[in-house]
Amino acid sequence: MGPSLSVPVRDQRLVTGTWHRVVVINHDNGPRKRTIALTLTGMTV
């Protein structure tokens, strides 16, 4: 199991605290193919 992150979304925006942000840092030394898995859970109001 690799790294993961759960962030709530409301009105098409990430819901984070005042001092929170999502940062992606890549420490690889060469190009790689990446895949992103996105799971949406909830209901539409």
N, C-alpha and C positions, 0 to 999 in steps of 0.2 A: 504494500500500500504506500503510495507516494504522498506528497504534500497535498493538502486540500484546504478549502476556505469556504465558509458559509456566511453570506452577507444578505440581509433582507433587502428587498426592493419594494419601493412604494412610489406610485406615480412615475414610473420609468426612471427612477433615480435610486442609487445606493443609499441605504439608511445607515449612516455611520454617526458616531458621536462627534462632539466638537473637535477633539484632537485626534480623531482616527482617520486613517486613509489606507488605501490598498496600494502596495508598492510591489512591483515585480522586478527582481534582480536576476540576471542571467550570468552565472559564473563559468559557463562552458567556454572552451577555447576554440570552438569551431562551429560551423553551421549545423543544425540538426533539424529534422522534421519534427514538428510538435502536433499533438492533438489536444483538443479541449473538450471535456465532457461537461455538458450543461444539463442540470436537472431542475425542472420547474415544478414546485409543489405548492398547492394552495387552491384558492377559488376566486372566481371573478365576481365582483359585486356590481 
